[in-house]
């Protein structure tokens, strides 16, 4: 059974940095999965933050471009999101996503709060 577990979210001041982690289990070959980070703020729909494909190509939403970096370590079966220059509007629950063929897997989310 595939499981994704996020961690690293916490309260941080504006302008600060955080690194999120997503550990995958129940996956034989993590490199076969396309992976992404999403977020959902209170009262809003879940939105895409960043994608990293099986080949390592990355793509970012405009609102995080230049501030966030997505990466993955396939042998460790771990997905990362480095978040710099955080803003209050980045406050949300951040979710890890892994996709293979037409099947999507989600983690339970980790709360990131940006506030003074």
Secondary structure, DSSP 8 states (H G I E B T S, - for coil): --EEEEE---EE-TT--EEEEEEEES-S-GGGSEEEEEEE-TTS--EEEEEE-TT--EEE-TTTTTTEEEEEETTTTEEEEEE-S--GGG-EEEEEEEEETTEEEE---EEEEE--
